[in-house]
Amino acid sequence: MDLNNLLQGVPCSCGKHHVCDIEAIYIEKDAIRHLSELCEAYQSVLLVADENTFAAAGEQVCAVLGDKADTRVIFSGSKILIPDEAAIEAVQASLAGVDLIVGIGSGVIQDLCKCVAHFAELPYMIVATAPSMDGYASNGAAMILKGMKETVPAGLPRAIIADVDVLKEAPFDMIQAGYGDVIGKFSALCDWELSRIVTGEYFCQYIYDTTCQMIEKVLSTAKGLVSREEASIKALTEALMVVGVMMSFAGSSRPASGSEHHLSHFFEIVGIVKNEPYFPHGIDVAYGTVVTAEIREKLLGAKFPQRQFCLDAGSYQSTMKQVYGPVAEGCIALQQKVGHYSIDRSNIYKEKEAEIKKVFEKTPKAEDIKAMLAVVGLEMGEFYKTYGTEKIEIAKLYAKDLKDRYTVLWMYYDLFGDGE
């Protein structure tokens, strides 16, 4: 796919003229050379990286930018960088005199640069060091603020540089994460259609179909990811970039993020709060896609009940405090604002049962997803071993409370939250 042609915009039958304000995306060998012309008009560049990502591409970037890139914020590479208030302040402290931010890294680095650049009203670019997630070309930054996982509207990079020679040397778990993030689109797209049926949410067939094409392209070249074949790495990276553009087209992360992401956010937030282990984001997304497939299969095999489950206010708040600890109040406040708990959807479920099940039926089953993940060495045994059945069951019921979005997790809670 010609990415730079796609960026010019697409008039669509959904009624929108889709646009994406990224000026250029380069996915090729020696792509870092393009920084020379891209940064020609800038005088002082702030480089942001961690020790690992700087080791992956920092030398090449500095060779191209020369003394323009003397200002740097390099985070430790020995521990997980959390995109929180402290990280934001560390970057903001080096903005004096800077007219461009260039991030060198993947998920957290690009989210951090995107967020800081947006609020400082500075342009930024990202040099990708791993094909690990789809956020490079999206217009949101996934941040952890006041302990809550938030997608902050934060604009787009001026350019994305993805040097295939750098990407194919990324740690393999980051390649697995990117692949898992793509597989997660099966779940996200299903949730989008479900929400269209249940809530009347905006839906675009073009964005849906384009995302499906990217999934199929990655699946067709997936075996080459294990041996880091250039064509497979490039196909994965292109898919992640295109899906990011589709998010910009949609004006939200709907095409790319649903219940599987909410499960991933649950394990991350609870892991941070309770000092418990969790997988890299895209790997958790991959495992979460199997879980959501199992949920859909349970719903497919059941006759939708006439009533809707909901805890009383006292029991709900008590449960949330047990589950989320110090961030429970933020989750409760979010749900009070959104109002999902105050809506009785039981009549909609009964009225739309056949239509909902038709959408579920066309989405891959859990065993199919497991087979896709096994191609790159992701086995569900590791997921169950790390989290355990009890924690996973809690996630299925309460991961939904981290976000304002309607997904199959709400339907699962509404119909089977009482365990029956």
N, C-alpha and C positions, 0 to 999 in steps of 0.2 A: 504493500500500500504506500502511495506517495503521501507521506505525513505532512510535508510542507504545503502540498496542495490542499489537503484536508483542513489545515489551519485557516485557509481563506474563508471557510464558512460553507454552510449547506442550507439552501431553502428546503423546507420539509412539509410534508403533508399533514404533520401534527399542528401546523399553524405557526410554528416558530421558524425564524431564520437563525439557524444555529451558528454561533461564532465562538472563536477561541483566540484570545489576544496574545498567545505565544508567537514570537516572530520567527523562530527557527528551532527545529529539532534535528540533530545529527546523530545517527546510529551507524557507525562505520569504523573501520580501522583508522587510527591516527586522527580521530575526531577532535582531539584537544587543540589541534592546530587552528581550528576555527575561532578560538578565543582571541586570536590576534586582531582580526577585523571586527569581531563583535565588541571588543573592549577598546577599540581605537579612540572613541570619543570621551573616554573616562580617564581621569587623572590619578585617582587614589582608590584602590580596590581593597576591601576587607575580605580576606580569605577565612572561611570557617570550616573546620574539619575536626576529627578526632585523630589520635595518633595512628590508628590503623588505616583510616581512609586517606590521611595525608601520605602515609607510606605507599598506598596503592597508586596515587595519582598526583600528589602534591609536587613532586619534583618536575613532572612534565608541565603542570600548570604554571609553576614559577618560572620555568624556562621560557615559556611563551610570553608571560606578562612582565617579566623583568622587575625593575624597581617600583612598578605600579603596585605590586602586591607585597609591600613591606609590612603592612599592618595585618596581623593574624591573630585569630583565636583558635587555639588547638586544645581540645578537651582530652582528658585522659582516655587511653584506649583499654585500660585494665578493668573497667567496670562499665555496666550498662549506663549510657547517657539517657537521662529522663528529660523530656522536653517540657520542663516546668518553669516556674517563676525564676528560680536561681539560674538556670541556663539562659533564659531570656536576658536577665540582667548582665550576665557575663559577656554576651555579645553586644548589648547596648552600650556597655562601658568603653567600647573601642570604635564607636561610630564617628567621633570628631574628625571632620575633614574628609570623610569618606563619601564618594559619590556612586559607588556600586558595591554590592555584596556578591561574592562568588562562593557558593558552598561546594565542598568536595566531600561526597558521601552518598548516603541513601536515605532511608526513611526519616530518622530523627533529625539528621543534619538538614535535610531539605525542609522539613516542617519548621524547624527552628529559624532558618534563614527566611523562609516565606513569611512567618509571623512577624519577625523583627523588621524586615524590609517593608512590609505593608504599613505597620504603624509608624515607622520612621519616614514613610513616603520616599523610599529609595528603590531603585530597580535592583533585581537580583538575577543571577543565573545559577544553574546547578550543573556540576560535573558529576555524573553518576559513577559510582564505584561498584555497584552490584545490581543485578536485575531482580530486586527483592520485593518490590511493591509497586502499586499503580499510582502513587500519589505525586510522582514527578510532574505530571501535566494537569493535575487537578487544581481547583481554585480554593481548596480548603487545607488548613493545617491541623493535623491531629496533635493536640496538646494535652498535657495533664495539668490542670489549673485548679487549685484548692482541692487537690486529690481526685478531681473528676476528669474523665476522658472527654474532651470537648473538641469538636471540629470547628475551628475558628475561620470564618470567611476571611481570606487573606490574599486574594489576587493570584496572579500567575507569574512564573518566571519569564524573563525576556527570552531566554534561550535554554535549551537542554542539550548538554553534550554527553553522549554515551559512546565511549571508545570501546569497541568490542574486545580489543586486547586487554584492557583493564577489567572489563566485566567478566570475562571467562576465567580470570584468576581469583574471583571473589570466593570467600569461604563457601563450601558446598551447601551448608545449611541456609545460606542466603539465597542461593539458586533454588533450593527446595522451597523456600519461603515465597519467592516470586511465582513459582509454578503453582504452589498452593493457593496464592492469591487469585490466580487466573481460574483455577478449578472452583474457587468460591463463588465465581460469577453465576454458576448454575443455581445456587441458592439465592443469591441477590436478585437475579432476574425473576425467579419464581416469586419472591416476596413482592417485587414491584407489581407483577401482574395481580397477585393476591390483593394488594392494597388498592389497585385500580377497581377491582370488583367490590371489595368490602367498604372502602372509604371514598371511592370516586377520585382518587389521586390522579394527577396528570401522568400520562404514559405516552411514550413515543416508540413506534414500531421500528423506525429507522435506527435509533440508538440501540434498541433491543437486538435487532438483526446484526448490526455491525459488531456488537459485543460478542454475539454467538459465533460470528466468523473468526474472531480473534481466539476464542476458546478452541475451536476446531483446528486452527493453524498450529497452536501450541501442542495440542494432543498429537498431531501428525508428526511432530518433530521431537517429541518428548524424550525418546530413548537416547538421543544425542546429548541431552543435558548431562547425563552421568559421566560421559567422556569429554564434556566441555567442548563439543563441536561448535565451531563458529556459527554455522547456519542455525543451529538450535538456540544458541545464546541470543543471536540476533532476532530470531522469531519471537522468543519469549520477551525480550526487551521491547520490541515493536508492539506486541500485544498489550503490554503494561502501559506503554505510552498512549496507544490509541484509546484504551479504556479510560485513561485520564482525560483525554480530549472529550470523550463521550460524557464524562461527568460535567465538564465545562459546558457542553452543549445542553445537557439536561438542566443545568443550574443547580444541581445537587449531586450527591454521591450515589443516588438511587441505582444506577446501572451496575454499580460495583460493590455495594455494601448493604448487607441486610442482616438477617439473623445470625449468619455464620460469623460476621464481624462483631456482633454484640456478644457472642460467646467468647470470642478472642479478647475483647475489651474486659469482659468479666474476669477471665483468668489473669489478665495483666493487672488490673486494678486491685483485685483481691490479693494477688501475689505481692504487690508493692505494699499494700496496707498491712498484711499479715506476715510479710517476709517469707513467702512461700515461692517455690520454683514455678516458672512458666516458660513456655516455648516462645521463640521469635514469632512476631505477629502473623506472618503469612503461613507459618506451619500450624499455628493454632487455628487460623482461618480454614486451612485444609481439613484438619480434624473436625472442626465445627461444622463443615459441610456434610460430613458423614452423619453427625448428630442430627442436623436439620432434615436430612433425607430420611432418617429413621422416624422423626416426628411426622413428616408428611405421610409416610407409610402407615403409621398408626392412625392418622386422621382418615386416610383412604379406606382403611379397613373397618372404620366405625360409622355407625349411623349418628349423625350430629344430634346431640341431646337438645331438648327444648329449653333448658335453662342454662344460665351462665354462672360460672363460679366466681366468687370474689370474697377475699378475706374481709372481716370487719376492720375498721380503721385501727383499733388498738392492736389487734393481732398482726396486721400488716406492718405497722411501725415497729413493733417488737421484733418481727422476723427480719425486717430490713436492717435493723441495728445489729442483729446477730450475723447477718450475711456480710454487710459492708462496713461495719464498725464506724470509724470517724467520718466516712463519706456518705453514710446513710441519709443524713439530713438533706444533702444536695440532691440525691436521687429522689427522695420523697417530694422535695420542693419542685423538681422538674416534672414529676408526674402530676402533681396538683395543678401545675401551670398548663400542661398539655391536656389533661382531662380524660385520658384513655380509660381510667377506672370508672369514670362516671357514665360511660356509654354502654348500654345494653345492646350487644351485637347479635344476640341469639336468633332474632327473627331474620336478620340478614343472612346468617349462616344457613338457616333452614331454607330460605328462599333461593339462595345462590349455591346450594350444596352441589348440584350437578356441575355447574360452571367451575366452582372451586376445585372439585375433584378432577376435572378435565385438565386444568393447569398442573395439578400435582402429578397426574399420570404421565405427562410428557417430560417431566424432569427426571434425570437419572436417579436410579435407586441407590441405596446405601452400598450394596455390594459392587455396583458399577463404579462408584466414587472410590471405594477402597482399592479396586484394581487400578484405577488411574494413579492413585497416590503411590502404590507399590512400585510403579515404573521408576520412580526416583528415590525409592528406598524409605518412604514414609509408611510406617506400619501402625495400626491402631493400638496395638499392644502397648506401645510407648505412651500413648495418650492416657489409657486407662491406668497404667502403672504410675504415671506422674500425678494424676488428679484423683483417681479413685471414683467409684460409682456414686457415692453420696454427694461429693462436690459437683460432679457432672449433672446429677439430677437437680441440685439446687440451681445450677447455672441455667438449666432448661426453663426453670420457672421464673428466675429473677434477673437474668442478664438483660431482659427487655427494659428494665427500669433505669438502665444507664443512659438510654437514648429516648428521643421523642418520636421515633419512627415506628409505624405499625408494621409488624412482620408476622411470620408463622408462629413465633414465640408467644405472641398475644393470643392467637387462636388456640394454641396448645394450653395456655393458662386458662383461657375462658372456658374451654370445654373439658379439660382434664386436670385442672389445678388442684382438685380435691383427691386426685389419685385414682379415681374410679374409671 
